[in-house]
Amino acid sequence: MRQSDEKHILGTASTEILLWSSRRDLIAVSNSSGEVFLRRLSWSKVWKLPKTGDGVKVTAIVWRPDSVVLAVGYSSGDMTLVDVESGDIVHTFNPCGEPITALSWENSIASLNEEAENLLLPELLPQPSKVNSSKLDTGSMLEGDKDLKNEELLSLLWIGLKNGLVYGYAFGLFPCCLLKLSKLSGMNETIGAVRSICPNGDHSQLCILADLRAGRSEVLLMTVDTPLITYCLKELYGLGVLYRQITGLMDCLISAQKALQEAWEDALVDLESKMVRYDNNDGQSSLSVDLMELLMFGHAGIKLEKFLVTDLTDKGLKRIGQAVELSYSNMQKLLVKHIVCANYQLSHYLTQLCGLAKQEDRFSCLGLQVNLCLSACRAAGSFTAKTAELQQVIDGSIKYLKTFFRWLYVTILRLSDEPIPPELATSTQQDVRFIANFLAKDFETDGQVRLDRIGQYLRNESLTSITSSKTRPWDMLAEACQTITNFPDSDLFQPRAERSLVQEFTHLEQQVKASFEAIPSAVGQTASLPFMTNLTLDCQSDGLDKIKITSRSINQPKDRCNLIGLTNSATPSSGFYLFEFASEKERKNLTRAAFFSFRRCDHLPPGEYKLSDMQFYNNEVMSVLLLTEENTTSIFLQLSLALLREQLAPIMSRRGPFNSSFQTELFASSFRVFNDFQATALGLSSSRKVAAIFSAAKRKVRIFDMEVEEEEDVEDEDQDIEDVSDLSQEISKDGGNQKDVSDVDMAVSP
């Protein structure tokens, strides 16, 4: 290894989590303030994710297998999926409100594209763009979360929580599995925080490390078999694709409704503020009554005349009328181009979901129920009917307002002795009837000025002014086609006349959620726990979150297993445990383990050593950071996994405590001594062949190139690669004192 760079970290927050990408020269770093940074190999910042709240910490980070998305878990229980390219948040959710303690994101070994035709899913439709709700300009769109699409493999994001629950999310979006570890274990004690999750390649088994919540310093290691996920891999893939499309369309509808609300508020805020000022002059007269008298008798009182000529003015009314007309036009565009379009596509995918649910031989075991899917389809239809009703209300409001504004404009001109344009000079009896009806029914509601009936559709409460059944599109269709009333209720839309658009959408959200709600529990109930052992550690029960844990899944053709390594103490420990969980069919449920002490590590200079950090570098090497007892010297140690695994012994008891009565000898393949750098934490990337090593205060980081050629290393750094036998002889001649060498690489052979 060769040092390539050294950086000093600015700011008051210390680094807590560091995770390299397996495919890119990127590293995700979180600090004690709850911020997340994405940095390059040179440590230059790509983007920053700000903290989510005061006191909220980042508790876990994981990359999607293709390194396109970064998942961040928080102590508040929130999960955030971030687009790596732009740094934008593409999805957020909260599994159950409990702090997140462990994350893992793995692909399935086999691609499902060849099996896509068996899913009976037609080609997916292009999703409509989301509306930027902070702007009224409907031409300003936000792209859909395309970075979460087009995965050829079924990836599962596993989330471990503080209360002992483990959730599985297909594609990081679709909740498809819920494991309740306390119930699976059958123990009287409640299992606490999940510390590590290590899935195998085909999603058939998880290796989990969790706390034993009993006031003792014990952890549980267990394997959980999830056969239903493997058996229904194609079905889960199809449901995950549909769920991804459906949630994307729901997001489009939410953003479009926010823009609709903003357009309505901006349309009337100026005029309503003037009307309210009129009503608040003396609190006795009513603007609608005074305007009605003006309409009927053609005479305006002194107060009304002053208000129209001085406060409102003809130019002000004209400007307000143009603004209202523009806002109404924007609302119609939002309804037609976004809400209607997105809801039609949503109905399309919910119909497909019903088709899948009717294949009970394939999907009933996953908890997908036909009646719940049909309810979601009916809710989408009711939302469609309510959208059509709102379109008619907007058309009617435009007609009423144009007539009202024209009459009011002519009245102001007359009162101001201004000439009236010929095209506005005449009005019909129908216009008078329109204005009278508008003033009597729609101008005021509950003492507040309301200039239209649209706002009631955009509140989460029942309508105060219900349109006639003779003008509602769905009721008109039902009246024209009497035969459809004889159809079963399950096949009909069921719009409620008193519901607002927001209420219908809330009902739609509830029904869509209910369609998928039973799937996680149904999959989790088929899980089993073939192996479990408890391990007592040398620390306080409240210090279990400080033990060092590392895991790796090996999926080679002739070697498939999961490895979990953990230290035996919250403080720098004298060794570590290594557990191996076999995944091959012939060795299924075979578990081996051992404790490795650095007191029995060959080739290290004599002395007491404490383990500060540990990680798997690749499938062949395990990397360890050691500190001398005086905390003056650090050693970066590379251990051969093949030699470590040779010394593992089978665990005979599958339901009892694990006790290691002997300390196994360690063989170091190489190590590096730092006399001027107290290293306490490391981050490794075998694909990029780099390592980041932090100082004790985590204010300084050194970047190293791993696997550097010997000649290149000697030429660039002018360091000699010493044979371990010569070094051992010099140490023995010096009476066991360590040689004063700074940053020396040593390659050793067992």
Secondary structure as GFF3:
##gff-version 3
##sequence-region A 1 750
A	DSSP	beta_strand	2	8	.	.	.	ID=ss1
A	DSSP	beta_strand	15	20	.	.	.	ID=ss2
A	DSSP	beta_strand	26	31	.	.	.	ID=ss3
A	DSSP	beta_strand	36	40	.	.	.	ID=ss4
A	DSSP	beta_strand	45	49	.	.	.	ID=ss5
A	DSSP	beta_strand	58	63	.	.	.	ID=ss6
A	DSSP	beta_strand	69	74	.	.	.	ID=ss7
A	DSSP	beta_strand	79	83	.	.	.	ID=ss8
A	DSSP	beta_strand	89	93	.	.	.	ID=ss9
A	DSSP	beta_strand	100	107	.	.	.	ID=ss10
A	DSSP	three_ten_helix	113	119	.	.	.	ID=ss11
A	DSSP	beta_strand	130	131	.	.	.	ID=ss12
A	DSSP	beta_strand	141	142	.	.	.	ID=ss13
A	DSSP	three_ten_helix	146	148	.	.	.	ID=ss14
A	DSSP	beta_strand	155	161	.	.	.	ID=ss15
A	DSSP	beta_strand	165	170	.	.	.	ID=ss16
A	DSSP	beta_strand	174	180	.	.	.	ID=ss17
A	DSSP	alpha_helix	181	185	.	.	.	ID=ss18
A	DSSP	beta_strand	190	199	.	.	.	ID=ss19
A	DSSP	beta_strand	205	213	.	.	.	ID=ss20
A	DSSP	beta_strand	218	225	.	.	.	ID=ss21
A	DSSP	alpha_helix	227	231	.	.	.	ID=ss22
A	DSSP	alpha_helix	233	279	.	.	.	ID=ss23
A	DSSP	alpha_helix	287	297	.	.	.	ID=ss24
A	DSSP	alpha_helix	302	306	.	.	.	ID=ss25
A	DSSP	pi_helix	307	312	.	.	.	ID=ss26
A	DSSP	alpha_helix	314	333	.	.	.	ID=ss27
A	DSSP	pi_helix	334	340	.	.	.	ID=ss28
A	DSSP	alpha_helix	341	357	.	.	.	ID=ss29
A	DSSP	alpha_helix	360	363	.	.	.	ID=ss30
A	DSSP	three_ten_helix	364	366	.	.	.	ID=ss31
A	DSSP	alpha_helix	370	415	.	.	.	ID=ss32
A	DSSP	alpha_helix	422	425	.	.	.	ID=ss33
A	DSSP	alpha_helix	429	437	.	.	.	ID=ss34
A	DSSP	pi_helix	438	442	.	.	.	ID=ss35
A	DSSP	beta_strand	444	445	.	.	.	ID=ss36
A	DSSP	beta_strand	448	449	.	.	.	ID=ss37
A	DSSP	three_ten_helix	455	458	.	.	.	ID=ss38
A	DSSP	alpha_helix	473	480	.	.	.	ID=ss39
A	DSSP	three_ten_helix	482	486	.	.	.	ID=ss40
A	DSSP	three_ten_helix	489	491	.	.	.	ID=ss41
A	DSSP	alpha_helix	501	517	.	.	.	ID=ss42
A	DSSP	alpha_helix	519	524	.	.	.	ID=ss43
A	DSSP	beta_strand	528	536	.	.	.	ID=ss44
A	DSSP	three_ten_helix	541	546	.	.	.	ID=ss45
A	DSSP	beta_strand	549	556	.	.	.	ID=ss46
A	DSSP	beta_strand	559	567	.	.	.	ID=ss47
A	DSSP	beta_strand	575	582	.	.	.	ID=ss48
A	DSSP	three_ten_helix	585	587	.	.	.	ID=ss49
A	DSSP	beta_strand	591	601	.	.	.	ID=ss50
A	DSSP	beta_strand	609	616	.	.	.	ID=ss51
A	DSSP	beta_strand	621	628	.	.	.	ID=ss52
A	DSSP	beta_strand	634	640	.	.	.	ID=ss53
A	DSSP	alpha_helix	641	646	.	.	.	ID=ss54
A	DSSP	beta_strand	649	650	.	.	.	ID=ss55
A	DSSP	beta_strand	664	666	.	.	.	ID=ss56
A	DSSP	beta_strand	668	674	.	.	.	ID=ss57
A	DSSP	beta_strand	679	685	.	.	.	ID=ss58
A	DSSP	beta_strand	690	695	.	.	.	ID=ss59
A	DSSP	beta_strand	700	705	.	.	.	ID=ss60
A	DSSP	alpha_helix	710	717	.	.	.	ID=ss61
A	DSSP	alpha_helix	724	733	.	.	.	ID=ss62
A	DSSP	beta_strand	744	747	.	.	.	ID=ss63
###
